Amino acid sequence: QVQLVESGGGSVQTGGSLRLVCGASTSTDLPSTYTDLNWCVGWFRQAQGKEREVVALIDANGRTTYTDSVKGRFTISKDGAKSTLWLQMNSLKSEDTAMYYCAADLRWKRNCIYYADRFGTWGQGTQVTVSS
């Protein structure tokens, strides 16, 4: 019922920055509560040959959670009125290379990290490649 579409990925050198964008949309006959991001949303990534991992989450109250490896470098934010989620990535490292996915679940509003492995709505992903 909710579609997520990511953009903003690309290739960048070590130390560079990228900003990922995720837009939420739905059919016109559904209320805005389906796209106002007033629920658990976040960014995940999967590097080649590795398992998918949580990068950053933000709950209905704007509380954020980050995986340790990106703390201080990445910032997750959202604007419900624009149905948009962002991930600002600074000081990129080669180990940040991965496919990045936007994901969400309308069932939960808080404690998002406990439900991250059960998020039901996913985007198609956007590739981030960091090279030296």
DSSP file with accessible surface (Angstrom, degrees, kcal/mol):
  #  RESIDUE AA STRUCTURE BP1 BP2  ACC     N-H-->O    O-->H-N    N-H-->O    O-->H-N    TCO  KAPPA ALPHA  PHI   PSI    X-CA   Y-CA   Z-CA
    1    1 A Q              0   0  153      0, 0.0    26,-0.5     0, 0.0     2,-0.5   0.000 360.0 360.0 360.0 -30.0    0.0    0.0    0.0
    2    2 A V  E     -A   26   0A  12     24,-0.1     2,-0.4    22,-0.0    24,-0.2  -0.954 360.0-157.4-111.8 133.3    3.0    2.3    0.6
    3    3 A Q  E     -A   25   0A  94     22,-3.3    22,-2.3    -2,-0.5     2,-0.4  -0.907   2.3-159.7-109.8 139.5    5.7    2.5   -2.0
    4    4 A L  E     -A   24   0A   9     -2,-0.4     2,-0.4   118,-0.4   120,-0.4  -0.968   6.3-172.5-118.3 133.4    9.2    3.7   -1.2
    5    5 A V  E     -A   23   0A  80     18,-2.1    18,-2.6    -2,-0.4     2,-0.2  -0.984   7.4-157.6-130.7 121.8   11.6    4.9   -3.8
    6    6 A E  E     +A   22   0A   6     -2,-0.4     2,-0.3    16,-0.2    16,-0.2  -0.625  17.5 161.8 -95.4 154.9   15.3    5.7   -3.1
    7    7 A S  E     +A   21   0A  62     14,-2.2    14,-2.9    -2,-0.2   119,-0.1  -0.944  40.1  73.7-155.3 171.2   17.6    8.0   -5.0
    8    8 A G        +     0   0   34      1,-0.3    11,-0.3    -2,-0.3    14,-0.1   0.346  60.5 131.2 103.5  -6.5   20.9    9.8   -4.4
    9    9 A G        +     0   0   28     12,-0.1     2,-0.3     9,-0.1    -1,-0.3  -0.167  23.0 121.5 -71.5 173.1   23.3    6.9   -4.5
   10   10 A G  E     -d  128   0B  27    117,-1.0   119,-2.7   116,-0.1     2,-0.4  -0.986  59.1 -53.7 164.1-166.5   26.5    7.0   -6.6
   11   11 A S  E     +d  129   0B 101     -2,-0.3     2,-0.3   117,-0.2   119,-0.2  -0.881  51.8 164.5-107.7 136.1   30.2    6.7   -6.6
   12   12 A V  E     -d  130   0B  28    117,-2.6   119,-2.2    -2,-0.4     2,-0.2  -0.974  34.4-108.0-147.1 155.2   32.4    8.9   -4.4
   13   13 A Q  E >   -d  131   0B 139     -2,-0.3     3,-2.4   117,-0.2   119,-0.2  -0.477  53.2 -76.7 -83.2 158.3   35.9    9.0   -3.2
   14   14 A T  T 3  S+     0   0   74    117,-2.0    79,-0.2     1,-0.3    -1,-0.1  -0.261 121.5  25.5 -52.4 133.4   36.9    8.2    0.4
   15   15 A G  T 3  S+     0   0   50     77,-3.4    76,-0.7     1,-0.3    -1,-0.3   0.282  99.2 119.6  91.8  -9.1   36.1   11.1    2.7
   16   16 A G    <   -     0   0   21     -3,-2.4    76,-2.3    76,-0.2     2,-0.3  -0.076  55.4-122.4 -81.6-175.5   33.3   12.4    0.4
   17   17 A S        +     0   0   62     73,-0.2     2,-0.3    74,-0.2    73,-0.2  -0.930  21.6 178.6-131.9 151.8   29.6   12.8    1.0
   18   18 A L  E     - B   0  89A  34     71,-2.2    71,-3.2    -2,-0.3     2,-0.5  -0.978  16.9-146.5-144.1 153.3   26.3   11.7   -0.4
   19   19 A R  E     - B   0  88A 133    -11,-0.3     2,-0.3    -2,-0.3    69,-0.2  -0.974  13.8-155.2-124.6 117.0   22.7   12.3    0.6
   20   20 A L  E     - B   0  87A   0     67,-2.8    67,-2.1    -2,-0.5     2,-0.4  -0.678   8.2-158.9 -87.9 145.6   20.3    9.5    0.0
   21   21 A V  E     -AB   7  86A  36    -14,-2.9   -14,-2.2    -2,-0.3     2,-0.4  -0.972   8.1-170.1-127.3 138.4   16.6   10.4   -0.4
   22   22 A a  E     -AB   6  85A   2     63,-2.8    63,-2.7    -2,-0.4     2,-0.4  -0.986   7.0-163.1-130.5 120.9   13.6    8.1    0.1
   23   23 A G  E     -AB   5  84A  26    -18,-2.6   -18,-2.1    -2,-0.4     2,-0.4  -0.877   6.4-150.0-105.7 136.2   10.1    9.2   -1.0
   24   24 A A  E     +A    4   0A  11     59,-2.8     2,-0.3    -2,-0.4   -20,-0.2  -0.861  23.6 163.5-104.1 137.8    6.9    7.6    0.2
   25   25 A S  E     +A    3   0A  56    -22,-2.3   -22,-3.3    -2,-0.4     2,-0.3  -0.958   9.9 174.8-146.4 164.6    3.8    7.4   -1.9
   26   26 A T  E     -A    2   0A  31     -2,-0.3   -24,-0.1   -24,-0.2     9,-0.0  -0.923  46.4 -58.6-156.3 178.2    0.5    5.5   -2.1
   27   27 A S    >   -     0   0   62    -26,-0.5     3,-1.7    -2,-0.3     0, 0.0  -0.326  52.3-114.4 -67.0 152.4   -2.7    5.5   -4.1
   28   28 A T  T 3  S+     0   0  151      1,-0.3    -1,-0.1    -3,-0.0     0, 0.0   0.700 109.4  62.9 -66.6 -18.7   -4.6    8.7   -4.0
   29   29 A D  T 3  S+     0   0  132      2,-0.1    -1,-0.3     0, 0.0    -2,-0.1   0.439  85.5  90.6 -90.6   4.2   -7.6    7.3   -2.1
   30   30 A L  S <  S-     0   0   43     -3,-1.7    -4,-0.1     1,-0.1     0, 0.0  -0.741  83.4-106.3 -97.0 148.2   -5.6    6.5    1.0
   31   31 A P    >   -     0   0   71      0, 0.0     3,-1.9     0, 0.0     4,-0.2  -0.190  30.8-105.1 -69.4 165.8   -5.2    9.0    3.8
   32   32 A S  G >> S+     0   0   86      1,-0.3     3,-2.1     2,-0.2     4,-1.1   0.682 109.6  81.9 -65.8 -17.8   -2.0   10.9    4.4
   33   33 A T  G 34 S+     0   0   77      1,-0.3    -1,-0.3     2,-0.2     5,-0.2   0.694  84.7  62.4 -61.6 -15.8   -1.3    8.8    7.5
   34   34 A Y  G <4 S+     0   0   60     -3,-1.9    -1,-0.3     1,-0.2    -2,-0.2   0.626 117.0  25.6 -82.4 -13.4    0.1    6.3    5.0
   35   35 A T  T <4 S+     0   0   21     -3,-2.1   -11,-0.2    -4,-0.2    -2,-0.2   0.341  92.0  93.4-131.2   7.9    2.8    8.6    3.8
   36   36 A D  S  < S-     0   0   45     -4,-1.1    -3,-0.1    47,-0.1    46,-0.1   0.425  85.1-130.6 -86.8   4.0    3.5   11.0    6.7
   37   37 A L        +     0   0    5      1,-0.2     2,-1.2    43,-0.1     4,-0.1   0.746  57.1 147.1  57.8  26.7    6.3    8.8    8.0
   38   38 A N        +     0   0   63     -5,-0.2     2,-0.3    42,-0.1    22,-0.2  -0.273  57.3  57.6 -88.1  49.0    4.8    8.9   11.5
   39   39 A W  S    S-     0   0    8     -2,-1.2     2,-0.4    20,-0.2    70,-0.3  -0.880 107.0 -46.1-157.5-176.2    6.0    5.4   12.1
   40   40 A b  E     +E  105   0B   0     68,-2.9    65,-2.0    65,-0.8     2,-0.3  -0.507  64.0 160.0 -67.6 124.2    9.3    3.5   12.2
   41   41 A V  E     +EF 104  58B   2     17,-2.1    17,-2.8    -2,-0.4     2,-0.3  -0.951   5.6 143.0-138.0 158.9   11.4    4.2    9.1
   42   42 A G  E     -EF 103  57B   0     61,-2.4    61,-2.5    -2,-0.3     2,-0.4  -0.990  41.6 -90.9-176.0-179.5   15.0    3.7    8.3
   43   43 A W  E     +EF 102  56B   0     13,-3.0    12,-2.7    -2,-0.3    13,-1.9  -0.950  32.0 179.8-115.7 136.8   18.0    2.9    6.1
   44   44 A F  E     -EF 101  54B   6     57,-2.8    57,-2.9    -2,-0.4     2,-0.3  -0.843   7.5-159.4-125.3 163.8   19.5   -0.5    5.7
   45   45 A R  E     -EF 100  53B  10      8,-2.3     8,-2.9    -2,-0.3     2,-0.4  -0.992   9.2-162.7-145.5 155.5   22.5   -1.7    3.6
   46   46 A Q  E     -E   99   0B  80     53,-2.2    53,-2.3    -2,-0.3     2,-0.2  -0.945  10.4-157.7-139.6 115.5   23.8   -4.8    2.2
   47   47 A A    >   -     0   0   25      4,-0.4     3,-2.4    -2,-0.4    51,-0.1  -0.550  44.0 -79.1 -85.7 157.4   27.3   -5.2    1.0
   48   48 A Q  T 3  S+     0   0  200      1,-0.3    -1,-0.1    -2,-0.2     3,-0.1  -0.317 117.6   6.9 -60.1 127.3   28.2   -7.9   -1.5
   49   49 A G  T 3  S+     0   0   88      1,-0.3     2,-0.3    -3,-0.1    -1,-0.3   0.519 114.0  98.3  80.6   4.0   28.6  -11.2    0.3
   50   50 A K  S <  S-     0   0  141     -3,-2.4    -1,-0.3     1,-0.0     2,-0.1  -0.808  76.8 -99.3-122.5 163.8   27.4   -9.9    3.6
   51   51 A E        -     0   0  174     -2,-0.3    -4,-0.4     1,-0.1     2,-0.1  -0.439  46.4 -95.0 -77.2 155.7   24.1   -9.8    5.5
   52   52 A R        -     0   0  115     -6,-0.2     2,-0.3    -2,-0.1    -6,-0.2  -0.429  47.7-168.5 -67.2 142.5   21.8   -6.8    5.4
   53   53 A E  E     -F   45   0B  75     -8,-2.9    -8,-2.3    -2,-0.1     2,-0.3  -0.954  26.1-104.8-135.0 154.3   22.3   -4.5    8.4
   54   54 A V  E     +F   44   0B  31     -2,-0.3   -10,-0.2   -10,-0.2     3,-0.1  -0.584  31.5 176.6 -72.7 134.2   20.5   -1.6   10.0
   55   55 A V  E     -     0   0B   0    -12,-2.7    12,-2.2     1,-0.4     2,-0.3   0.804  64.7 -16.8-100.8 -54.2   22.2    1.7    9.2
   56   56 A A  E     -FG  43  66B   0    -13,-1.9   -13,-3.0    10,-0.2    -1,-0.4  -0.982  56.5-165.3-156.6 144.0   19.9    4.2   10.9
   57   57 A L  E     -FG  42  65B   1      8,-2.6     8,-2.1    -2,-0.3     2,-0.4  -0.940   1.2-166.7-129.0 153.6   16.3    4.3   12.2
   58   58 A I  E     -FG  41  64B   9    -17,-2.8   -17,-2.1    -2,-0.3     6,-0.2  -0.994  13.0-150.6-141.2 133.5   14.0    7.1   13.1
   59   59 A D    >   -     0   0    9      4,-2.1     3,-1.9    -2,-0.4    51,-0.2  -0.256  38.9 -85.3 -97.3-174.6   10.8    6.7   15.0
   60   60 A A  T 3  S+     0   0   14     49,-2.8    50,-0.1     1,-0.3   -21,-0.1   0.786 128.8  49.2 -62.1 -26.9    7.5    8.6   15.1
   61   61 A N  T 3  S-     0   0  111     48,-0.5    -1,-0.3     2,-0.1     3,-0.1   0.398 121.4-104.8 -92.5   1.5    8.9   11.0   17.6
   62   62 A G    <   +     0   0   35     -3,-1.9     2,-0.3     1,-0.3    -2,-0.1   0.531  68.0 152.1  87.7   6.2   12.1   11.7   15.7
   63   63 A R        -     0   0  171      1,-0.0    -4,-2.1    -5,-0.0    -1,-0.3  -0.569  31.6-149.2 -73.1 134.5   14.2    9.6   18.0
   64   64 A T  E     -G   58   0B  59     -2,-0.3     2,-0.4    -6,-0.2    -6,-0.2  -0.733  17.3-168.7-112.0 153.6   17.2    8.2   16.0
   65   65 A T  E     -G   57   0B  58     -8,-2.1    -8,-2.6    -2,-0.3     2,-0.4  -0.997  10.0-172.0-136.1 136.1   19.3    5.0   16.3
   66   66 A Y  E     -G   56   0B  46     -2,-0.4   -10,-0.2   -10,-0.2     2,-0.1  -0.962  28.7-113.5-128.2 147.8   22.5    4.4   14.4
   67   67 A T    >>  -     0   0   39    -12,-2.2     3,-1.8    -2,-0.4     4,-0.8  -0.492  39.7-112.4 -71.6 149.5   24.8    1.4   13.9
   68   68 A D  G >4 S+     0   0  124      1,-0.3     3,-0.8     2,-0.2    -1,-0.1   0.844 111.1  62.6 -56.5 -36.6   28.1    2.0   15.7
   69   69 A S  G 34 S+     0   0   60      1,-0.2    -1,-0.3     3,-0.0   -14,-0.0   0.668 110.3  38.2 -68.6 -14.8   30.1    2.2   12.5
   70   70 A V  G X> S+     0   0    0     -3,-1.8     4,-2.3   -15,-0.2     3,-2.3   0.465  81.3 126.8-114.1  -2.9   28.3    5.3   11.2
   71   71 A K  T << S+     0   0  121     -3,-0.8     4,-0.1    -4,-0.8    -3,-0.0  -0.314  81.4  15.0 -59.1 133.1   27.8    7.3   14.4
   72   72 A G  T 34 S+     0   0   87      2,-0.4    -1,-0.3     1,-0.1     3,-0.1   0.283 126.1  60.1  85.6 -10.8   29.1   10.8   14.0
   73   73 A R  T <4 S+     0   0   23     -3,-2.3    17,-2.0     1,-0.2     2,-0.3   0.700  97.7  51.5-115.3 -36.0   29.2   10.4   10.2
   74   74 A F  E  <  -C   89   0A   4     -4,-2.3    -2,-0.4    15,-0.2     2,-0.4  -0.822  59.3-166.0-109.0 148.7   25.7    9.7    9.1
   75   75 A T  E     -C   88   0A  73     13,-2.4    13,-3.0    -2,-0.3     2,-0.4  -0.987   5.1-157.7-135.4 124.6   22.5   11.6    9.9
   76   76 A I  E     +C   87   0A   6     -2,-0.4     2,-0.3    11,-0.2    11,-0.2  -0.804  22.9 160.3 -98.5 141.2   19.0   10.4    9.3
   77   77 A S  E     -C   86   0A  50      9,-1.7     9,-3.1    -2,-0.4     2,-0.3  -0.970  16.1-162.7-152.7 165.3   16.1   12.8    9.1
   78   78 A K  E     -C   85   0A  51     -2,-0.3     2,-0.4     7,-0.2     7,-0.2  -0.980  16.0-155.3-150.1 159.4   12.6   13.0    7.8
   79   79 A D  E > > -C   84   0A  51      5,-2.6     5,-2.0    -2,-0.3     3,-0.7  -0.886   8.3-168.6-136.6 103.4    9.8   15.4    6.8
   80   80 A G  G > 5S+     0   0   23     -2,-0.4     3,-1.0     1,-0.2   -43,-0.1   0.851  87.0  59.0 -62.8 -36.2    6.4   13.9    7.0
   81   81 A A  G 3 5S+     0   0   99      1,-0.3    -1,-0.2   -45,-0.1   -44,-0.1   0.815 114.3  38.2 -63.6 -28.6    4.7   16.7    5.2
   82   82 A K  G < 5S-     0   0  138     -3,-0.7    -1,-0.3     2,-0.2    -2,-0.2   0.384 105.2-130.4 -99.2  -0.5    7.0   16.0    2.2
   83   83 A S  T < 5 +     0   0   22     -3,-1.0   -59,-2.8    -4,-0.4     2,-0.4   0.875  63.5 136.1  53.8  41.8    6.8   12.2    2.7
   84   84 A T  E   < -BC  23  79A  24     -5,-2.0    -5,-2.6   -61,-0.2     2,-0.4  -0.965  40.5-168.3-131.7 138.6   10.6   12.2    2.5
   85   85 A L  E     -BC  22  78A   2    -63,-2.7   -63,-2.8    -2,-0.4     2,-0.3  -0.953  14.0-165.1-120.1 140.1   13.3   10.5    4.4
   86   86 A W  E     -BC  21  77A  39     -9,-3.1    -9,-1.7    -2,-0.4     2,-0.4  -0.889  16.7-162.0-124.8 158.1   17.0   11.4    4.1
   87   87 A L  E     -BC  20  76A   0    -67,-2.1   -67,-2.8    -2,-0.3     2,-0.6  -0.905  11.9-160.4-136.7 107.3   20.3    9.9    5.0
   88   88 A Q  E     -BC  19  75A  63    -13,-3.0   -13,-2.4    -2,-0.4     2,-0.6  -0.805  10.8-166.7 -86.6 122.1   23.2   12.4    5.0
   89   89 A M  E     +BC  18  74A   0    -71,-3.2   -71,-2.2    -2,-0.6     2,-0.3  -0.953  10.7 173.3-118.2 116.1   26.5   10.4    4.7
   90   90 A N        +     0   0   58    -17,-2.0   -73,-0.2    -2,-0.6   -74,-0.2  -0.767  59.3  23.2-115.7 164.4   29.7   12.2    5.4
   91   91 A S  S    S-     0   0   68    -76,-0.7    -1,-0.2    -2,-0.3   -75,-0.2   0.905  84.8-158.6  48.6  49.6   33.3   11.1    5.7
   92   92 A L        -     0   0    1    -76,-2.3   -77,-3.4    -3,-0.2     2,-0.3  -0.252   8.3-159.5 -65.1 144.3   32.5    8.0    3.6
   93   93 A K    >   -     0   0   86    -79,-0.2     3,-2.2   -78,-0.1     4,-0.2  -0.813  32.4-108.4-119.5 162.5   34.8    5.0    3.9
   94   94 A S  G >  S+     0   0   68     -2,-0.3     3,-1.9     1,-0.3    36,-0.3   0.854 117.5  63.3 -60.5 -32.5   35.3    2.1    1.5
   95   95 A E  G 3  S+     0   0  120      1,-0.3    -1,-0.3   -48,-0.0   -48,-0.1   0.559  89.2  69.5 -71.9  -5.9   33.5   -0.1    4.0
   96   96 A D  G <  S+     0   0    1     -3,-2.2    -1,-0.3     2,-0.0     2,-0.2   0.533  70.5 119.2 -83.6  -6.8   30.3    2.0    3.4
   97   97 A T    <   +     0   0   40     -3,-1.9     2,-0.3    -4,-0.2    32,-0.2  -0.426  42.6 105.7 -62.3 124.5   30.1    0.5   -0.1
   98   98 A A  E    S- H   0 128B   4     30,-2.1    30,-2.7    -2,-0.2     2,-0.5  -0.966  76.3 -78.4-178.9 170.3   26.8   -1.3   -0.3
   99   99 A M  E     -EH  46 127B  55    -53,-2.3   -53,-2.2    -2,-0.3     2,-0.4  -0.844  48.9-148.3 -86.7 128.8   23.3   -1.3   -1.7
  100  100 A Y  E     -EH  45 126B   0     26,-2.9    26,-2.2    -2,-0.5     2,-0.4  -0.866  13.1-166.4-106.2 133.6   21.2    1.0    0.5
  101  101 A Y  E     -E   44   0B  53    -57,-2.9   -57,-2.8    -2,-0.4     2,-0.4  -0.940  15.6-143.2-121.6 139.8   17.5    0.4    1.1
  102  102 A a  E     +E   43   0B   2     -2,-0.4    21,-2.4   -59,-0.2     2,-0.3  -0.804  31.4 174.5 -91.8 138.2   14.8    2.6    2.6
  103  103 A A  E     +EI  42 122B   0    -61,-2.5   -61,-2.4    -2,-0.4     2,-0.3  -0.980   9.5 172.0-146.3 159.1   12.4    0.6    4.7
  104  104 A A  E     -EI  41 121B   0     17,-2.3    17,-2.2    -2,-0.3    16,-0.4  -0.973  18.6-154.5-158.2 164.2    9.4    1.2    6.9
  105  105 A D  E >   -E   40   0B   8    -65,-2.0     3,-1.1    -2,-0.3   -65,-0.8  -0.873   7.5-158.7-151.2 120.6    6.6   -0.4    8.9
  106  106 A L  T 3  S+     0   0   59     -2,-0.3    -1,-0.1     1,-0.2   -65,-0.0   0.569  85.7  74.4 -74.1  -8.2    3.3    1.3    9.7
  107  107 A R  T 3  S+     0   0  160    -67,-0.1     2,-0.4     1,-0.1    -1,-0.2   0.764  95.5  50.8 -76.8 -23.1    2.7   -1.1   12.6
  108  108 A W    <   +     0   0   37     -3,-1.1   -68,-2.9   -68,-0.1    -3,-0.2  -0.924  45.2 173.1-124.8 144.1    5.2    0.4   14.9
  109  109 A K  S    S+     0   0   80     -2,-0.4   -49,-2.8   -70,-0.3   -48,-0.5   0.603  71.1  26.2-116.2 -22.2    6.0    4.0   16.0
  110  110 A R  S    S+     0   0  125    -51,-0.2    -1,-0.1     1,-0.2   -70,-0.1  -0.858 103.6  36.9-139.2 171.5    8.7    3.5   18.7
  111  111 A N    >   +     0   0   97     -2,-0.3     3,-1.6     1,-0.1     4,-0.4   0.873  65.7 170.2  52.3  43.6   11.4    1.1   19.7
  112  112 A b  G >>  +     0   0    7      1,-0.3     3,-1.7     2,-0.2     4,-0.6   0.787  62.6  67.7 -60.6 -32.5   12.1    0.6   16.0
  113  113 A I  G >4 S+     0   0   79      1,-0.3     3,-0.6     2,-0.2     4,-0.3   0.830  94.7  58.7 -61.0 -27.6   15.3   -1.4   16.5
  114  114 A Y  G <4 S+     0   0  159     -3,-1.6    -1,-0.3     1,-0.2    -2,-0.2   0.698 114.0  36.4 -74.1 -18.5   13.3   -4.2   18.0
  115  115 A Y  G X4 S+     0   0   59     -3,-1.7     3,-2.6    -4,-0.4     4,-0.3   0.324  82.5 108.0-112.7   3.6   11.3   -4.6   14.8
  116  116 A A  G X< S+     0   0    6     -3,-0.6     3,-0.9    -4,-0.6    -2,-0.1   0.806  76.7  55.9 -58.3 -32.3   13.9   -3.8   12.2
  117  117 A D  G 3  S+     0   0  124     -4,-0.3    -1,-0.3     1,-0.2    -2,-0.1   0.487 110.3  47.6 -79.5   1.0   14.1   -7.4   11.1
  118  118 A R  G <  S+     0   0  131     -3,-2.6    -1,-0.2   -13,-0.0    -2,-0.2   0.239  71.3 142.3-123.7  12.0   10.4   -7.4   10.4
  119  119 A F    <   -     0   0   10     -3,-0.9   -14,-0.2    -4,-0.3   -78,-0.0  -0.327  34.8-160.4 -55.3 134.4    9.9   -4.2    8.4
  120  120 A G        +     0   0   54    -16,-0.4     2,-0.5     1,-0.1   -15,-0.2   0.614  64.6  62.8 -99.6 -12.8    7.3   -4.9    5.8
  121  121 A T  E     +I  104   0B  34    -17,-2.2   -17,-2.3  -118,-0.0     2,-0.3  -0.962  60.9 174.3-122.7 127.8    7.8   -2.2    3.2
  122  122 A W  E     -I  103   0B  71     -2,-0.5  -118,-0.4   -19,-0.2   -19,-0.2  -0.948  23.4-134.0-133.1 147.3   11.1   -1.8    1.2
  123  123 A G        -     0   0   11    -21,-2.4  -118,-0.2    -2,-0.3     3,-0.1  -0.283  36.0-103.7 -85.0-178.4   12.4    0.3   -1.6
  124  124 A Q        -     0   0  111   -120,-0.4  -119,-0.1     1,-0.2   -23,-0.1   0.611  62.7-116.7 -86.0 -13.4   14.3   -1.0   -4.5
  125  125 A G        -     0   0   10    -23,-0.1     2,-0.4     1,-0.1   -24,-0.2   0.062  15.2-126.2  97.5 154.0   17.7    0.2   -3.3
  126  126 A T  E     - H   0 100B  20    -26,-2.2   -26,-2.9  -119,-0.1     2,-0.3  -0.995  25.4-122.2-139.4 133.3   20.3    2.6   -4.4
  127  127 A Q  E     - H   0  99B  82     -2,-0.4  -117,-1.0   -28,-0.2     2,-0.5  -0.586  21.2-169.0 -82.9 133.6   24.0    1.7   -4.8
  128  128 A V  E     -dH  10  98B   0    -30,-2.7   -30,-2.1    -2,-0.3     2,-0.5  -0.990   5.6-176.0-119.4 124.5   26.7    3.6   -2.9
  129  129 A T  E     -d   11   0B  48   -119,-2.7  -117,-2.6    -2,-0.5     2,-0.5  -0.986   4.0-170.8-125.1 123.3   30.3    2.9   -4.0
  130  130 A V  E     +d   12   0B   7     -2,-0.5     2,-0.3   -36,-0.3  -117,-0.2  -0.962  12.6 173.9-116.2 123.5   33.2    4.5   -2.1
  131  131 A S  E      d   13   0B  60   -119,-2.2  -117,-2.0    -2,-0.5    -2,-0.0  -0.923 360.0 360.0-130.6 155.8   36.7    4.2   -3.5
  132  132 A S              0   0  137     -2,-0.3  -117,-0.0  -119,-0.2   -39,-0.0  -0.406 360.0 360.0 -89.7 360.0   40.1    5.6   -2.7
